[in-house]
Amino acid sequence: MSDGPPPADQVPGAPHPRECPHLIGQDSAEATFLEAYAADRLHHGWLLTGPRGVGKATLAWRIARFLLATPPVENDGLFGAPPPPETLDVDPEHPVARRILAGGEPGLASITRSVNERTNRMRDEIVVDDIRKLNKFFGLSAADGGRRVVIVDTADDMNTSAANALLKMLEEPPARTTLLLISHQPSALLPTIRSRCRTLRLSPLNPEEMQAALSQTGAEMPADPDQTTRLAALASGSVGAALRLISLDGLRLYAELIAILNSLPKLDRQRALALAETAAQRGAAERFELLLTLIDIALARLARTGATGAAPASEAAPNEAQVLARLSEDAQKARAWAEIAATITSRSRHGQAVNLDPAALVLDTVFKMQETAAG
């Protein structure tokens, strides 16, 4: 087993997207792709967009498996063309499916952030050499009817040189090649890349779909149905976010955050100190990052409550609706929470960048929230 960093395209605690044979909750996106395939309007570039963790990578691997395992449709003149495929499903015993699962399919190339050989650490971005590797891939003899598929996960990670190199391939794509670009923030991509791709947008999952998708990953679900509902609300329909919450005890962290908000404007200092210490523990970098994300979520839900006049329909923590309604009772208060959210996010990210003490950063954030609650 390798001692290097985990793959950049795999969520910790979840199977790799190539290992997920089924995709839950994205029937519309799959149907759109199959319609284009059946009509022989298969675009050479596809941009798979949507929130993090809703199945974009799983869909990309499903499309790749389907394209490489499905022979071109031919009309034999006597019986006509066979009916078009109705699903992207491929028999797991199909040779292509087996090769993809083993990481040995010659017609497929996967581009992700790579390991820097000098430091043995994962790079922060996809570099131009990662994209140039495709030139060798395209130069290999074609297999399985000549199809080739490239998955870029994620296109958001490309630096400028890598993006320009990929753009050239989109402008002059090799024959019978399909490029699948995964993007959480397509607006940040080069407009010329977006214009040369057809977009498939994936939607957040509802609670039932979320539970089914999490079961497929083998994640240990909360035994309490209320906890499952709160998990779905906090994850906003993202399986990836839900897995992160499960692995880092995120539901408990968010419940503590709501309890601290419930004490405002007086502030339960003992509880605030305990929360800050949680972020400062050795090896708690991921938990600290999650806590900052949960603070962003709480502030957004506060602002939305005041703006709409109602708390979110699904609570993400016990007593959350009552706390949000009390602290953000009108549009004026909503504006105040929205403004402090922008300030806190900026200060928190700056604090991370200059390595400020996590506990001090959390306490500073709580004090800012106290000031806003006091009005």
C-alpha positions as CSV (number, residue, x, y, z in Angstrom):
1,M,0.0,0.0,0.0
2,S,1.3,3.5,-0.9
3,D,2.4,5.8,1.9
4,G,1.6,8.8,-0.2
5,P,-1.4,11.1,0.1
6,P,-4.9,9.8,-0.7
7,P,-6.3,10.3,-4.2
8,A,-7.4,13.9,-4.9
9,D,-10.7,12.7,-6.4
10,Q,-11.9,10.6,-3.4
11,V,-13.9,11.8,-0.4
12,P,-12.3,10.5,2.8
13,G,-14.5,7.7,4.2
14,A,-16.2,7.1,0.9
15,P,-15.5,4.7,-1.9
16,H,-13.9,6.0,-5.1
17,P,-16.4,7.2,-7.7
18,R,-15.3,4.4,-10.0
19,E,-16.5,1.9,-7.3
20,C,-20.0,3.3,-7.2
21,P,-22.1,1.4,-9.8
22,H,-25.3,3.4,-9.2
23,L,-26.1,7.1,-8.9
24,I,-29.1,8.2,-6.8
25,G,-31.2,11.2,-7.3
26,Q,-29.8,12.4,-10.7
27,D,-32.2,10.8,-13.2
28,S,-32.7,14.0,-15.1
29,A,-29.0,14.5,-15.8
30,E,-28.6,10.9,-16.9
31,A,-31.7,11.2,-19.1
32,T,-30.3,14.3,-20.8
33,F,-27.0,12.6,-21.6
34,L,-28.8,9.5,-23.0
35,E,-31.0,11.6,-25.2
36,A,-28.0,13.3,-26.7
37,Y,-26.4,9.9,-27.2
38,A,-29.5,8.3,-28.8
39,A,-29.9,11.3,-31.2
40,D,-26.2,11.0,-32.2
41,R,-25.6,14.5,-30.8
42,L,-22.9,13.4,-28.4
43,H,-20.9,16.6,-27.7
44,H,-17.1,16.2,-27.3
45,G,-17.0,18.2,-24.1
46,W,-19.4,17.9,-21.1
47,L,-19.3,20.1,-18.0
48,L,-20.8,18.4,-15.0
49,T,-21.8,21.1,-12.5
50,G,-23.7,21.3,-9.2
51,P,-22.9,21.5,-5.4
52,R,-20.1,19.4,-4.0
53,G,-20.9,15.9,-3.1
54,V,-24.1,15.4,-5.2
55,G,-22.6,12.7,-7.5
56,K,-20.8,14.6,-10.3
57,A,-17.8,12.3,-10.2
58,T,-19.9,9.2,-9.9
59,L,-21.9,10.3,-13.0
60,A,-18.6,11.0,-14.9
61,W,-17.4,7.5,-14.2
62,R,-20.8,6.0,-15.1
63,I,-20.7,7.9,-18.5
64,A,-17.2,6.7,-19.1
65,R,-18.1,3.1,-18.3
66,F,-21.2,3.3,-20.6
67,L,-19.4,4.9,-23.5
68,L,-16.5,2.5,-23.5
69,A,-18.7,-0.6,-23.0
70,T,-21.4,0.3,-25.5
71,P,-20.6,-0.4,-29.2
72,P,-21.6,2.2,-31.8
73,V,-25.2,1.9,-33.0
74,E,-25.4,0.6,-36.6
75,N,-28.4,0.1,-38.9
76,D,-28.0,-3.3,-40.6
77,G,-30.7,-2.3,-43.2
78,L,-32.9,-5.4,-42.5
79,F,-34.0,-5.0,-39.0
80,G,-33.1,-1.4,-38.5
81,A,-31.1,0.0,-35.6
82,P,-31.6,-1.5,-32.1
83,P,-33.6,0.6,-29.5
84,P,-31.5,3.2,-27.9
85,P,-30.1,2.5,-24.4
86,E,-32.5,3.5,-21.5
87,T,-29.9,3.5,-18.8
88,L,-26.2,4.1,-18.2
89,D,-26.0,0.9,-16.2
90,V,-23.2,-1.5,-17.3
91,D,-23.0,-5.1,-16.1
92,P,-20.3,-5.2,-13.5
93,E,-18.9,-8.3,-15.1
94,H,-18.4,-6.6,-18.4
95,P,-14.7,-6.5,-19.3
96,V,-14.7,-2.7,-19.5
97,A,-16.3,-2.4,-16.0
98,R,-13.8,-4.8,-14.6
99,R,-10.9,-3.0,-16.2
100,I,-12.1,0.4,-14.9
101,L,-12.6,-0.9,-11.4
102,A,-9.0,-2.3,-11.5
103,G,-7.7,1.0,-12.9
104,G,-6.5,-0.6,-16.1
105,E,-8.9,0.6,-18.9
106,P,-6.8,1.8,-21.8
107,G,-9.6,4.0,-23.3
108,L,-9.9,6.1,-20.1
109,A,-7.7,8.8,-18.7
110,S,-8.4,10.5,-15.3
111,I,-6.8,13.9,-14.6
112,T,-6.6,15.0,-11.0
113,R,-4.2,17.0,-8.8
114,S,-1.0,15.0,-8.8
115,V,1.7,14.3,-6.2
116,N,4.8,16.5,-6.4
117,E,7.6,14.0,-6.7
118,R,10.0,16.3,-4.9
119,T,7.9,16.7,-1.8
120,N,5.7,13.6,-2.0
121,R,2.8,15.9,-1.2
122,M,-0.4,16.5,-3.2
123,R,-0.3,19.6,-5.3
124,D,-2.8,22.4,-4.7
125,E,-3.7,22.6,-8.4
126,I,-3.7,20.7,-11.6
127,V,-0.6,21.7,-13.5
128,V,0.1,21.9,-17.2
129,D,2.1,18.7,-17.2
130,D,-0.9,16.8,-15.9
131,I,-2.8,17.9,-19.0
132,R,0.0,17.3,-21.4
133,K,0.0,13.7,-20.4
134,L,-3.1,13.4,-22.5
135,N,-1.1,13.8,-25.7
136,K,0.5,10.4,-25.1
137,F,-2.9,9.0,-24.2
138,F,-4.4,10.3,-27.5
139,G,-1.4,8.9,-29.4
140,L,-2.0,5.3,-28.2
141,S,-3.9,3.0,-30.6
142,A,-7.6,3.2,-30.1
143,A,-9.5,0.3,-28.4
144,D,-13.1,-0.7,-28.1
145,G,-14.4,0.9,-31.3
146,G,-11.9,3.8,-31.1
147,R,-13.6,5.7,-28.2
148,R,-11.6,7.5,-25.6
149,V,-12.9,9.2,-22.5
150,V,-11.1,11.8,-20.3
151,I,-12.3,12.7,-16.8
152,V,-11.0,16.0,-15.2
153,D,-11.7,16.1,-11.5
154,T,-12.0,18.9,-10.9
155,A,-11.6,21.5,-13.7
156,D,-11.7,24.1,-10.9
157,D,-8.3,22.9,-9.8
158,M,-6.5,23.8,-13.0
159,N,-4.0,26.6,-13.0
160,T,-4.0,29.0,-15.9
161,S,-1.4,27.1,-18.0
162,A,-3.3,23.8,-17.5
163,A,-6.6,25.5,-18.4
164,N,-5.2,26.9,-21.6
165,A,-3.7,23.5,-22.5
166,L,-7.1,21.8,-22.0
167,L,-8.8,24.6,-24.0
168,K,-6.7,23.7,-27.0
169,M,-7.9,20.1,-26.8
170,L,-11.5,21.3,-26.6
171,E,-11.0,23.5,-29.6
172,E,-9.5,20.6,-31.6
173,P,-10.7,17.4,-30.0
174,P,-9.3,14.1,-31.1
175,A,-11.8,11.9,-33.0
176,R,-14.2,9.9,-30.9
177,T,-13.0,11.5,-27.7
178,T,-15.3,12.7,-24.9
179,L,-14.0,15.0,-22.2
180,L,-15.9,15.1,-18.9
181,L,-15.1,18.1,-16.8
182,I,-16.3,18.2,-13.2
183,S,-16.8,21.6,-11.7
184,H,-18.2,22.9,-8.4
185,Q,-17.8,26.6,-9.5
186,P,-18.2,26.7,-13.3
187,S,-18.3,30.5,-13.3
188,A,-14.6,30.6,-12.3
189,L,-13.6,28.6,-15.4
190,L,-12.4,30.3,-18.6
191,P,-15.5,31.4,-20.5
192,T,-14.1,29.7,-23.6
193,I,-13.9,26.4,-21.8
194,R,-17.6,26.7,-20.7
195,S,-18.7,27.7,-24.2
196,R,-17.1,24.6,-25.7
197,C,-18.8,22.2,-23.4
198,R,-22.4,21.1,-22.9
199,T,-23.5,21.5,-19.3
200,L,-25.1,18.8,-17.2
201,R,-26.3,20.3,-13.9
202,L,-26.8,18.0,-10.9
203,S,-29.2,18.9,-8.1
204,P,-29.0,18.5,-4.3
205,L,-30.5,15.2,-3.0
206,N,-33.7,15.1,-0.9
207,P,-33.5,13.4,2.5
208,E,-34.7,10.0,1.2
209,E,-32.2,10.1,-1.7
210,M,-29.5,11.2,0.7
211,Q,-30.2,8.2,3.0
212,A,-30.1,5.8,0.0
213,A,-26.9,7.3,-1.3
214,L,-25.2,7.1,2.1
215,S,-26.2,3.5,2.5
216,Q,-24.5,2.8,-0.8
217,T,-21.2,4.2,0.6
218,G,-21.3,1.9,3.6
219,A,-21.3,4.9,6.0
220,E,-22.5,4.4,9.5
221,M,-25.8,6.2,9.7
222,P,-27.2,7.7,12.9
223,A,-29.6,5.4,14.7
224,D,-32.0,8.2,15.6
225,P,-34.3,9.2,12.7
226,D,-34.1,12.8,14.0
227,Q,-30.4,12.7,13.6
228,T,-30.7,11.5,10.0
229,T,-33.1,14.4,9.2
230,R,-30.7,16.9,10.8
231,L,-27.8,15.4,8.9
232,A,-29.7,15.9,5.6
233,A,-30.5,19.5,6.5
234,L,-27.0,20.4,7.5
235,A,-25.5,18.7,4.4
236,S,-27.8,20.6,2.1
237,G,-28.4,17.5,-0.1
238,S,-24.7,16.7,-0.5
239,V,-23.5,13.2,0.2
240,G,-19.9,14.3,0.4
241,A,-20.8,16.9,3.0
242,A,-22.8,14.3,5.0
243,L,-19.9,11.9,5.0
244,R,-17.6,14.7,6.3
245,L,-20.1,15.5,9.0
246,I,-20.3,11.8,10.1
247,S,-16.6,11.3,10.2
248,L,-15.8,14.5,12.1
249,D,-18.8,14.4,14.5
250,G,-20.3,17.5,12.8
251,L,-23.8,17.1,14.1
252,R,-22.5,17.5,17.7
253,L,-20.3,20.4,16.8
254,Y,-23.3,22.2,15.1
255,A,-25.5,21.5,18.1
256,E,-22.9,23.1,20.4
257,L,-22.8,26.1,18.1
258,I,-26.5,26.5,18.2
259,A,-26.5,26.1,22.0
260,I,-23.9,29.0,22.2
261,L,-26.1,31.1,19.9
262,N,-29.1,30.3,22.2
263,S,-27.2,31.9,25.1
264,L,-26.7,35.2,23.2
265,P,-26.5,38.1,23.8
266,K,-25.3,37.1,27.3
267,L,-23.0,34.3,26.0
268,D,-22.2,31.1,27.7
269,R,-18.5,31.6,28.0
270,Q,-17.8,28.2,29.4
271,R,-19.4,26.6,26.4
272,A,-17.6,28.9,24.0
273,L,-14.2,28.1,25.6
274,A,-14.9,24.4,25.3
275,L,-15.8,24.8,21.6
276,A,-12.6,26.8,21.0
277,E,-10.5,24.1,22.7
278,T,-12.0,21.5,20.4
279,A,-10.6,23.4,17.4
280,A,-7.2,23.8,19.0
281,Q,-6.6,20.2,19.9
282,R,-3.6,18.5,18.3
283,G,-4.4,16.9,14.9
284,A,-7.8,18.7,14.8
285,A,-7.1,20.7,11.6
286,E,-10.0,19.0,9.7
287,R,-12.3,19.6,12.6
288,F,-11.3,23.2,12.8
289,E,-12.0,23.6,9.1
290,L,-15.4,22.0,9.5
291,L,-16.2,24.3,12.5
292,L,-15.5,27.3,10.3
293,T,-17.8,25.9,7.7
294,L,-20.5,25.2,10.3
295,I,-20.2,28.8,11.5
296,D,-20.7,30.0,7.9
297,I,-23.8,27.8,7.6
298,A,-25.3,29.0,10.9
299,L,-24.8,32.7,9.9
300,A,-26.4,32.0,6.5
301,R,-29.4,30.3,8.1
302,L,-29.7,33.3,10.5
303,A,-29.7,35.8,7.6
304,R,-32.2,33.7,5.6
305,T,-34.6,33.4,8.6
306,G,-34.8,37.2,9.0
307,A,-35.1,37.8,5.3
308,T,-37.9,35.3,4.7
309,G,-39.6,35.6,8.1
310,A,-39.4,31.9,8.8
311,A,-36.7,29.5,10.0
312,P,-35.6,26.7,7.7
313,A,-38.2,23.9,7.4
314,S,-35.8,21.2,8.6
315,E,-33.8,21.8,11.8
316,A,-30.1,20.9,11.7
317,A,-29.9,20.9,15.5
318,P,-32.3,20.7,18.5
319,N,-34.1,23.9,19.1
320,E,-32.5,25.6,16.1
321,A,-35.7,27.1,14.6
322,Q,-36.5,28.9,17.9
323,V,-33.0,30.2,18.2
324,L,-32.8,31.5,14.6
325,A,-36.2,33.1,14.9
326,R,-35.3,34.9,18.2
327,L,-32.0,36.2,16.9
328,S,-33.1,37.2,13.4
329,E,-36.7,38.4,13.7
330,D,-36.8,40.8,10.8
331,A,-35.1,42.0,7.6
332,Q,-32.9,44.6,9.5
333,K,-31.5,41.8,11.7
334,A,-31.0,39.6,8.6
335,R,-28.9,42.3,7.0
336,A,-26.8,42.5,10.2
337,W,-26.2,38.8,10.2
338,A,-25.3,38.8,6.5
339,E,-22.8,41.6,6.9
340,I,-21.1,39.9,9.9
341,A,-21.0,36.7,8.0
342,A,-18.9,38.3,5.3
343,T,-16.6,39.9,7.9
344,I,-16.2,36.7,9.9
345,T,-15.5,34.6,6.8
346,S,-12.8,37.0,5.6
347,R,-11.2,37.2,9.1
348,S,-11.3,33.5,9.6
349,R,-9.7,32.7,6.2
350,H,-7.1,35.3,6.8
351,G,-6.4,33.9,10.3
352,Q,-5.9,30.5,8.8
353,A,-3.5,31.9,6.2
354,V,-1.3,33.5,8.8
355,N,-1.6,30.5,11.2
356,L,-3.3,32.3,14.0
357,D,-4.2,30.2,17.1
358,P,-7.4,28.3,16.2
359,A,-8.9,28.7,19.7
360,A,-8.3,32.5,19.6
361,L,-9.8,32.6,16.1
362,V,-13.0,30.7,17.2
363,L,-13.4,32.9,20.3
364,D,-13.0,36.1,18.3
365,T,-15.7,34.8,15.9
366,V,-18.0,34.1,18.8
367,F,-17.5,37.6,20.3
368,K,-18.4,39.1,16.9
369,M,-21.6,37.1,16.9
370,Q,-22.3,38.3,20.4
371,E,-22.0,41.9,19.3
372,T,-24.4,41.3,16.4
373,A,-26.9,39.6,18.7
374,A,-26.7,42.5,21.2
375,G,-27.6,44.8,18.3
